[in-house]
Amino acid sequence: MWDRKSLASVAQLSRSDIEEILSVASSFAREPRELCKGGILANIFFEPSTRTEKSFQAAMYRLGGQVITHKDAGSSREKGETKEDTIRILAGYADIAVIRDNEEGKMQAYSKIAGVPVINAGDGSNEHPTQTLLDMFTIMEQTGRLDGLKVAFVGDMKYSRTIHSLMRSLSKFDGNELYSVHAEGLSAPEKMKSMFKGSYPVSRMKEVLKGISPDVVYCNRVQKERLKGEGAECYTIDRDVMAVLPERCMIMDPLPRVGNISAEIDGDKRAAYFRQARNGVPVRMAVISMML
Ligand code: NCD
């Protein structure tokens, strides 16, 4: 059972915790309720963000609460203040903290420093649990299930935290088949490789996807800022790729897309990425309100 004091990793969530969060999110999607009036959320971002930061903000506003935001630029971080002190101070002004970090695995330590509930908004290439919850919400909304899915991950299996968290979560459900279609040199970390039913180079993407006939293609850009000399081979999901995918297949991407999804497929009803981004608000409303 999730203790609701921190959300550092999807490992803290059981299958029924995930189902409960998604059900609360779906009630917020139908009818927002101001359950956090008077509350303050600290958005603390040590890495760039558009969707995560702004959807946490919108979620807290819709819950009737308020938001303070830290970004390094213009802050005392430029004078050399540590991340730890920054968290200590900002969390002291707030009731809950959302933290995005460029380092992996420090969220539990940050949570102790903060003294208020802490939500991991992405830590290095490790995890991004709330992205996964909104991904699962989107899959549930469209397919009506989280079991028995064929999911092909395309792109950077090595450094994509959204892929890592989603793989771990889908593995808690029954009968999901996960496939890796990875860019050169960017296959999954050793400890995660056994989670895949098949693993293929992205240079064979079209024939591989045709063979798999997936329910979901989950793309993510090559995480250029995290590469340590690996080749940043690119791929593009375009009309040609869509032609080999079944009608029921959803195309998902946490975004930003940087050439990996062509705008020519935006009008295709299988393109789910903008709906997916919008679902960030009700899902984050659910997580914030449950933790407060
Ligand atoms: C992702 C991230 O930050 O990991 N973005 C997001 O939160 N929607 C994906 C990415 O940056 O590629």
Residues whose N, C-alpha, C, O or C-beta is under 5 A from the ligand:
A	BS01	NCD	R51 T52 G122 R161 T162 R221 P254 L255 P256
